[in-house]
Amino acid sequence: MKKFAIVAGMVVVIVGGGLLTWTALARLRDARGFGAAHRVRTFGETNYVARVLETTIGRTDAGLLVVVALRLENPNPFEIALERRGFVLVDGDKDYYLPAATESQSDVIRIGARGVADNELLTYAVQDDAFQGVLGLQLGHYYWTLLKGPQPYTPALNQDEYRTFRRRDW
């Protein structure tokens, strides 16, 4: 009877450890996919690398916001200029959102030769049902990245409350 208890305990520990390892690896893979580097090529041979750093959601007096922090790299030996409105946010209902202009940001993101624009913020005012499905971000004409998976985000956001995510499963 004592041997059976020891064997059963070892099986439970091994299975539990395996499940914890599998969960940790799945979360690590999702985090890597979220922040993966996307090499974007345009028709005019302007190449750049875009990487999503984090996604922040919040509620203000005007409604819901999505703020996406990007790292943009210019591998070219010349300066590039990217139009901010080229980064389009799309929700599960195929509603398209353009980034809102702020006083401190210009309409064009300029990156020097072989330079980096680190923590470039794109702010979107979205509808109340935008978090019910996927959220995607257009990084270039044919380049997209997934910001949020298909599961609905159900926790309510209070006035002036913000939450930041570095993965897709929120």
C-alpha positions in Angstrom: 0.0 0.0 0.0 2.9 2.3 0.8 4.6 1.6 -2.5 1.3 2.5 -4.4 1.0 5.8 -2.5 4.6 6.7 -3.4 4.1 5.8 -7.1 0.8 7.6 -7.3 2.4 10.7 -5.7 5.3 10.6 -8.2 2.9 10.3 -11.1 0.9 13.3 -9.9 4.1 15.4 -9.5 5.4 14.4 -12.9 2.0 15.2 -14.6 1.6 18.4 -12.7 5.2 19.5 -13.6 4.6 18.6 -17.2 1.4 20.7 -17.3 3.1 23.7 -15.7 6.0 23.5 -18.2 3.6 23.2 -21.1 1.6 26.3 -19.9 4.8 28.3 -19.4 6.1 27.4 -22.8 2.7 28.3 -24.4 2.8 31.7 -22.7 6.4 32.3 -23.7 5.6 31.5 -27.3 2.6 33.9 -27.3 4.7 36.7 -25.8 7.4 36.1 -28.5 4.8 36.2 -31.2 3.4 39.4 -29.9 6.7 41.2 -29.9 8.1 39.6 -33.0 10.0 41.8 -35.5 8.1 42.4 -38.8 10.2 43.3 -41.8 8.1 45.6 -43.9 8.8 46.3 -47.5 7.0 49.0 -49.5 6.5 49.6 -53.2 9.1 52.3 -53.2 11.7 50.0 -51.6 11.4 51.7 -48.3 12.2 49.0 -45.8 11.7 49.1 -42.1 11.3 46.8 -39.1 8.3 47.1 -36.8 8.0 45.5 -33.4 5.0 45.8 -31.1 6.2 46.6 -27.5 2.9 46.7 -25.7 -0.8 47.4 -26.0 -2.6 49.6 -23.5 -6.4 50.0 -23.3 -8.3 52.5 -21.2 -11.4 54.6 -20.8 -11.5 58.4 -20.8 -14.4 60.9 -21.0 -14.5 60.5 -24.7 -14.7 56.7 -24.7 -12.4 53.7 -25.1 -8.7 54.1 -26.2 -6.1 51.7 -27.5 -2.5 52.8 -27.3 0.1 50.8 -29.2 3.8 51.2 -28.5 6.0 50.4 -31.4 9.7 50.1 -32.0 10.5 51.1 -35.6 14.0 50.5 -37.1 15.4 51.9 -40.3 18.0 49.6 -41.9 18.4 51.9 -44.9 21.4 54.3 -45.4 18.9 57.1 -45.8 16.1 58.7 -43.7 12.6 57.4 -44.1 9.3 59.1 -43.4 6.3 56.9 -42.4 2.8 58.4 -42.4 1.1 57.8 -39.0 -2.2 57.1 -40.7 -0.6 54.1 -42.5 -0.9 52.2 -39.2 -4.5 51.2 -39.2 -6.2 49.3 -36.3 -8.9 46.8 -37.2 -11.3 45.0 -34.8 -13.2 41.8 -35.2 -16.2 43.5 -36.8 -13.8 44.9 -39.5 -14.2 48.5 -38.1 -11.1 50.4 -39.1 -9.5 53.0 -36.9 -6.9 55.6 -37.8 -4.5 56.9 -35.1 -5.6 60.1 -33.4 -3.4 63.1 -33.8 -1.9 64.6 -30.7 -0.3 67.9 -30.2 3.1 66.4 -29.4 3.2 64.1 -32.4 3.5 65.0 -36.1 1.6 63.2 -38.9 4.9 61.7 -40.1 7.3 59.5 -38.2 10.8 60.3 -39.4 13.6 57.8 -38.7 17.2 58.7 -39.5 19.5 56.5 -41.6 20.0 53.2 -39.7 18.1 54.8 -36.8 15.5 53.7 -34.4 12.2 55.2 -33.2 11.8 53.5 -29.9 8.4 53.6 -28.1 6.5 55.3 -30.9 2.9 55.6 -29.6 -0.2 55.2 -31.8 -3.5 56.2 -30.1 -6.8 55.0 -31.3 -10.3 56.0 -30.2 -12.4 52.8 -30.5 -16.1 51.8 -30.2 -17.4 50.0 -27.1 -17.6 46.6 -28.8 -14.0 46.7 -30.1 -12.7 44.3 -27.5 -15.2 41.6 -28.2 -12.9 39.9 -30.8 -9.6 40.2 -32.4 -7.6 43.4 -32.8 -5.1 43.7 -35.6 -2.6 46.4 -36.6 -1.6 47.1 -40.2 2.2 47.7 -40.2 2.5 48.2 -44.0 0.5 47.7 -47.1 0.4 43.9 -46.8 1.8 43.5 -43.3 -0.4 42.8 -40.3 0.1 41.8 -36.7 -2.3 40.4 -34.2 -2.7 42.5 -31.0 -5.5 40.6 -29.3 -6.8 37.1 -29.7 -10.5 36.2 -30.4 -11.6 35.8 -26.8 -13.8 38.7 -25.6 -12.3 41.1 -23.1 -15.1 41.2 -20.4 -13.7 43.2 -17.4 -15.2 46.7 -17.3 -12.9 49.6 -17.5 -13.7 52.5 -15.1 -13.1 56.1 -15.9 -9.4 56.9 -16.3 -8.4 53.3 -15.8 -5.7 51.8 -18.1 -4.4 48.2 -18.5 -1.3 47.3 -20.4 -0.6 43.9 -22.1 2.5 42.4 -23.6 0.8 39.3 -25.1 -2.2 38.5 -27.3 -4.5 36.6 -24.8 -6.1 39.4 -22.9 
